[in-house]
Amino acid sequence: MLPFVWSFTALDLWVGARCLLASLGLLRHRRCSRHTSMCFAVVLLAAAAFGMRSAITGVDAGLGLAATAGPWALGIVVMFVVLVTGRQQ
């Protein structure tokens, strides 16, 4: 389970760092507003920090996996709900 925790931690760090740089104006590939990018950065970097702590100590790898994969699973569920309930034009 630890390889999954490390891979999701790396993904969270990568995307969180890109969102942080975009919200600070250092990266020009912004897909959303600065405030939204900062919120994404805080959530993803916090999840990555918790996952890294969990992976290094090895205390509870399942909780680390849930913390690092949680934002992605929640995002997929929200996108699916919006797709199903959205108005089609």
N, C-alpha and C positions, 0 to 999 in steps of 0.2 A: 504494500500500500504506500510505502514511502516514495517510490518513484512517481506515483501520481501526485502526491503532495508536493514534491519538488517541481514537477512540471507545471502544475497549476500555480505554484508560488512564482516561478519564473515568468509565466504568462501574466500574472497579476502585476508583478514588478515592471514588466515591459510596458504594458498598456497604461498602468498607473503613472509611470514616469513620462510617457508621451502625453498623457492628459495634463500632467502638472506643467510640463514645458509649454504646452499649447495654451494653458490658462495664464501663464506668465508672459506670453507673447514671444517666446523664444523659438517656437515651432510654428510654421506657417500653415500647417495642414489641420486647421480647425474645422470640425464638422458640426459643432454646436457652440453655444455661447460660452463665455469665460466662466460664468458661475456653474454651469452644468459640468464643464470640464474639470473644475476644481472639486466639485462633489464626487465625480467619478474617480478623480485622483485620490481623494481622501479615503473613499471606500475601498478601492483596490489596493492602495498601499497599506492600509490597516489590515486587510485580509492577508496580504503577502507577509506582513510582519508576524501576524499570528501563526500563519502556516509555517514560516521559517522557524519560529520558536518551537512549534510542535514537532517539526521534522528534526531539529537539532537535538532536542531533549529526548525525543522518541517516547514521550509519556502517553500521548493519546493521538495516534495517527488518524483515526477516524474523525475525530473532532477537527483536526487540522485540514483534512480533506473536505469536510463539510464547510469549513470557514473559507477555504480558498475557491472551492467550486460553487459555493452558494450564490455569489453575485452573478455568475454566468448562468446558472440554472434559473434564477429569478428573472434575469433579463430575457431568457428564451421564453419563459412562461408569459411574461408581460407582452412580448412581441406576438406570441400566438393569440392571446386574448384580444389584443388590438386588431390583429388580422381578422379574427372571426367576427368581432362585434363592430368593426369599422364600416363606415358607409362606403359602398362601392359606387364610383361615378363612371 
